[in-house]
């Protein structure tokens, strides 16, 4: 069983739901309190023991690369003023720990993952969708890597949602269950409520074997006329081990305005430096 050393972050999207905020700033750089979304995802990957971060970017995403670079002028100025530089430590990714590739056309999530094929190589790898903000201890990917060490194969994170909401997500057909592990017998992207096989939705974290790239390279289009990762995974079910891990934590959809505000509030209320002030303000506002 090969270890999970690499993670792919598809960050080429335009972020149109957050315009005009995302006109010049990538949506992945929007902060939750004082850390951008992409930083939370990278920190989650590091906690899980992942060594190399692969960012699939597009035009206008240079701020992500800058964020994980050394800001010499900033650090020199802070040092001269006696300020603590440790706050910047998580933002440093050396040349051996990160790579950037371009998705030149918006052809879907499956296509974005396929763009990273040469760097992934013949290894199992993780996938993070940064606007799916997974909040818990240990992190979602750490929980998945621990499960991978038990069962191997392919894993996806899932969450239980009200049945009437399933048409907005990828949904699994469940098999045998063992605690947080559920056998995956099928996958369907955005099913009609009446046709959904369960209310367990795919929630933005994956561990996949490299064979998924062989499926994606056929460039077959699915829902919305895009190359869907869900379709490629569904084709692999039955030929390889496939499990879902129910995440023990909270998920906030930071691709939506309401979910983004909820994430900020949830994190702020856990921060000892601001929690009391934020809680008092929220109570006052609601009253």
C-alpha positions as CSV (number, residue, x, y, z in Angstrom):
1,X,0.0,0.0,0.0
2,X,1.7,3.2,-1.2
3,X,1.5,6.2,1.2
4,X,-0.4,9.4,0.3
5,X,2.3,11.9,-0.4
6,X,0.7,14.2,-2.9
7,X,-2.4,16.4,-2.9
8,X,-4.1,18.2,-5.8
9,X,-5.9,21.5,-5.2
10,X,-8.1,22.5,-8.2
11,X,-8.2,26.3,-7.9
12,X,-8.8,27.5,-11.4
13,X,-12.4,28.5,-10.9
14,X,-13.6,32.1,-11.6
15,X,-15.5,32.5,-8.3
16,X,-18.3,34.4,-10.0
17,X,-20.7,33.9,-7.0
18,X,-18.5,36.3,-5.0
19,X,-18.1,39.1,-7.5
20,X,-17.0,41.8,-7.3
21,X,-14.8,40.6,-4.4
22,X,-13.2,38.0,-6.6
23,X,-12.6,40.2,-9.6
24,X,-9.0,40.7,-8.7
25,X,-8.6,38.2,-5.8
26,X,-9.0,34.4,-6.2
27,X,-11.9,33.1,-4.2
28,X,-9.5,30.7,-2.5
29,X,-7.7,33.7,-1.0
30,X,-10.9,34.9,0.8
31,X,-10.1,34.8,4.5
32,X,-11.9,32.9,7.2
33,X,-11.1,35.3,10.1
34,X,-7.3,35.7,9.3
35,X,-6.3,32.8,7.1
36,X,-7.3,32.3,3.5
37,X,-9.4,29.3,2.5
38,X,-6.5,27.7,0.6
39,X,-4.3,28.0,3.7
40,X,-6.7,25.9,5.7
41,X,-6.7,23.2,3.0
42,X,-2.9,23.1,2.9
43,X,-2.7,22.9,6.7
44,X,-5.2,20.0,6.6
45,X,-3.0,18.3,4.1
46,X,0.1,18.7,6.2
47,X,-1.6,17.4,9.3
48,X,-2.4,14.2,7.3
49,X,1.3,13.7,6.4
50,X,1.0,14.9,2.8
51,X,4.3,16.3,1.5
52,X,3.7,17.8,-2.0
53,X,0.9,20.3,-2.9
54,X,-0.1,20.5,-6.5
55,X,-2.2,23.6,-7.4
56,X,-4.2,23.5,-10.7
57,X,-4.5,27.2,-11.4
58,X,-5.8,29.5,-14.1
59,X,-5.5,33.1,-15.2
60,X,-5.6,35.6,-12.4
61,X,-4.5,33.1,-9.7
62,X,-1.0,34.4,-9.1
63,X,-1.9,35.5,-5.6
64,X,-2.0,31.9,-4.5
65,X,1.5,31.3,-5.7
66,X,2.6,34.5,-4.0
67,X,1.0,33.5,-0.8
68,X,3.0,30.3,-0.5
69,X,6.3,32.1,-1.5
70,X,8.8,33.9,0.8
71,X,7.8,37.6,1.1
72,X,11.4,38.9,1.6
73,X,10.5,42.6,2.0
74,X,7.6,41.9,4.4
75,X,9.7,39.5,6.5
76,X,12.7,41.9,6.6
77,X,10.5,44.8,7.7
78,X,8.8,42.7,10.4
79,X,12.1,41.4,11.7
80,X,13.5,44.9,11.9
81,X,10.5,46.0,13.9
82,X,10.8,43.1,16.3
83,X,7.5,41.5,15.2
84,X,6.8,37.8,15.4
85,X,7.5,36.0,12.1
86,X,6.0,32.7,13.2
87,X,2.6,33.7,11.8
88,X,4.0,33.4,8.3
89,X,5.6,30.0,8.9
90,X,2.6,28.0,7.5
91,X,2.6,30.0,4.3
92,X,6.1,28.9,3.2
93,X,6.1,26.0,0.7
94,X,9.6,25.2,-0.7
95,X,10.2,24.3,-4.3
96,X,10.1,20.6,-3.5
97,X,6.8,20.9,-1.6
98,X,4.7,22.6,-4.2
99,X,4.0,22.6,-8.0
100,X,1.7,24.7,-10.2
101,X,0.0,23.6,-13.4
102,X,-2.5,25.5,-15.6
103,X,-6.0,24.5,-16.5
104,X,-6.3,26.5,-19.7
105,X,-10.0,25.9,-20.3
106,X,-12.9,25.5,-17.8
107,X,-13.8,22.0,-18.8
108,X,-14.8,20.6,-15.3
109,X,-13.4,19.2,-12.1
110,X,-12.4,16.0,-13.8
111,X,-10.4,17.9,-16.4
112,X,-8.7,20.0,-13.7
113,X,-7.5,16.8,-11.9
114,X,-6.3,15.3,-15.2
115,X,-4.2,18.4,-15.7
116,X,-2.0,17.3,-12.7
117,X,-1.4,13.8,-14.1
118,X,2.3,14.2,-14.9
119,X,3.1,15.4,-11.4
120,X,0.9,12.8,-9.7
121,X,2.5,10.0,-11.6
122,X,1.8,6.4,-10.6
123,X,0.9,7.1,-7.0
124,X,-2.4,7.4,-5.0
125,X,-3.1,11.0,-4.3
126,X,-5.5,13.2,-2.3
127,X,-7.8,15.9,-3.7
128,X,-9.0,19.0,-1.8
129,X,-11.8,21.3,-2.9
130,X,-10.8,24.4,-0.8
131,X,-14.2,26.1,-0.8
132,X,-15.5,23.0,1.0
133,X,-14.4,24.2,4.5
134,X,-14.0,21.1,6.6
135,X,-13.7,22.0,10.3
136,X,-12.8,19.5,12.9
137,X,-10.1,17.8,15.0
138,X,-8.4,15.8,13.7
139,X,-8.9,17.2,10.2
140,X,-11.0,15.5,7.5
141,X,-8.0,14.3,5.5
142,X,-6.3,12.9,8.6
143,X,-9.4,10.9,9.3
144,X,-9.4,9.7,5.7
145,X,-5.7,8.7,5.7
146,X,-6.2,6.8,8.9
147,X,-9.0,4.9,7.2
148,X,-6.9,4.4,4.1
149,X,-4.2,2.6,6.2
150,X,-6.9,0.1,7.1
151,X,-8.7,-0.6,3.8
152,X,-6.6,1.0,1.0
153,X,-8.1,1.6,-2.4
154,X,-10.2,4.7,-3.0
155,X,-11.9,6.9,-0.4
156,X,-14.2,9.9,-0.4
157,X,-15.5,12.0,2.5
158,X,-19.2,12.1,2.9
159,X,-21.8,13.9,5.1
160,X,-25.4,13.2,5.8
161,X,-27.8,16.0,4.7
162,X,-31.6,16.3,4.6
163,X,-32.9,14.3,1.8
164,X,-34.5,17.3,0.0
165,X,-31.0,18.8,-0.5
166,X,-29.4,15.9,-2.3
167,X,-30.0,17.3,-5.8
168,X,-27.3,19.8,-5.3
169,X,-24.5,17.2,-4.7
170,X,-22.8,14.0,-5.7
171,X,-24.5,11.2,-3.8
172,X,-23.3,7.6,-3.0
173,X,-25.1,4.3,-3.2
174,X,-24.1,2.8,0.1
175,X,-23.2,-0.8,0.9
176,X,-21.9,-2.4,4.1
177,X,-21.1,-0.1,7.0
178,X,-18.3,-0.3,9.6
179,X,-18.4,2.7,11.9
180,X,-17.5,5.8,9.9
181,X,-16.6,3.6,6.9
182,X,-19.2,2.8,4.3
183,X,-18.7,0.7,1.2
184,X,-19.5,2.7,-2.0
185,X,-21.5,0.7,-4.6
186,X,-22.3,3.6,-6.9
187,X,-22.1,7.4,-7.4
188,X,-24.5,9.8,-9.0
189,X,-24.0,13.5,-9.7
190,X,-26.9,15.8,-8.6
191,X,-29.7,13.2,-8.8
192,X,-33.4,14.1,-8.6
193,X,-34.6,13.9,-5.0
194,X,-36.9,11.0,-5.8
195,X,-34.1,9.0,-7.5
196,X,-31.3,9.6,-5.0
197,X,-29.8,6.4,-3.6
198,X,-29.1,7.9,-0.2
199,X,-28.6,11.2,1.6
200,X,-24.9,10.8,1.9
201,X,-23.2,13.5,-0.1
202,X,-19.6,13.7,-1.4
203,X,-18.0,16.5,0.5
204,X,-14.9,17.8,-1.2
205,X,-12.1,15.4,0.0
206,X,-10.9,12.3,-1.9
207,X,-8.1,9.7,-1.9
208,X,-7.9,8.2,-5.4
209,X,-5.7,5.6,-7.0
210,X,-3.8,6.7,-10.2
211,X,-6.0,4.6,-12.4
212,X,-8.6,7.4,-12.3
213,X,-6.3,9.4,-14.6
214,X,-6.7,6.7,-17.3
215,X,-10.4,7.2,-17.2
216,X,-10.2,11.0,-17.2
217,X,-7.9,11.0,-20.2
218,X,-10.8,9.9,-22.4
219,X,-12.2,13.4,-21.9
220,X,-15.8,12.2,-21.8
221,X,-18.3,14.8,-20.9
222,X,-21.1,14.3,-18.3
223,X,-23.5,16.6,-16.4
224,X,-23.4,20.2,-17.5
225,X,-21.3,19.3,-20.5
226,X,-18.2,19.1,-18.3
227,X,-15.7,16.3,-17.6
228,X,-17.0,15.1,-14.2
229,X,-14.7,13.5,-11.6
230,X,-17.8,11.7,-10.2
231,X,-18.3,9.9,-13.5
232,X,-14.7,8.7,-13.5
233,X,-14.9,7.4,-10.0
234,X,-18.2,5.7,-10.7
235,X,-16.5,3.8,-13.5
236,X,-13.9,2.5,-11.1
237,X,-16.4,1.1,-8.6
238,X,-16.4,-2.6,-8.9
239,X,-12.9,-2.8,-10.2
240,X,-11.2,-1.4,-7.1
241,X,-11.9,-1.0,-3.4
242,X,-14.1,2.1,-2.8
243,X,-15.2,3.4,0.6
244,X,-16.7,6.6,2.0
245,X,-15.6,8.1,5.3
246,X,-18.2,10.0,7.3
247,X,-16.4,13.1,8.5
248,X,-16.6,13.7,12.2
249,X,-16.7,17.5,12.1
250,X,-18.5,20.4,10.5
251,X,-18.7,21.4,6.8
252,X,-19.3,24.9,5.6
253,X,-19.9,25.6,1.9
254,X,-17.7,28.6,1.3
255,X,-18.7,28.6,-2.3
256,X,-21.9,30.2,-1.1
257,X,-22.2,33.6,0.7
258,X,-24.2,32.2,3.6
259,X,-21.8,29.2,4.1
260,X,-18.8,31.6,4.0
261,X,-20.3,33.8,6.7
262,X,-21.2,30.8,8.8
263,X,-17.6,29.5,8.6
264,X,-16.2,32.9,9.7
265,X,-18.6,33.0,12.7
266,X,-17.9,29.4,13.7
267,X,-14.1,29.9,13.7
268,X,-14.3,33.3,15.3
269,X,-16.3,31.9,18.2
270,X,-13.5,29.3,18.8
271,X,-10.8,31.9,18.9
272,X,-9.9,33.0,22.4
273,X,-8.6,36.4,21.3
274,X,-11.9,37.5,19.7
275,X,-14.6,34.9,20.8
276,X,-16.0,37.0,23.7
277,X,-16.4,40.1,21.6
278,X,-17.9,38.4,18.6
279,X,-20.4,36.4,20.8
280,X,-21.5,39.6,22.5
281,X,-21.9,41.4,19.2
282,X,-23.9,38.5,17.7
283,X,-26.3,38.3,20.7
284,X,-26.8,42.0,20.6
285,X,-27.4,42.0,16.9
286,X,-29.9,39.2,17.1
287,X,-31.8,40.8,19.9
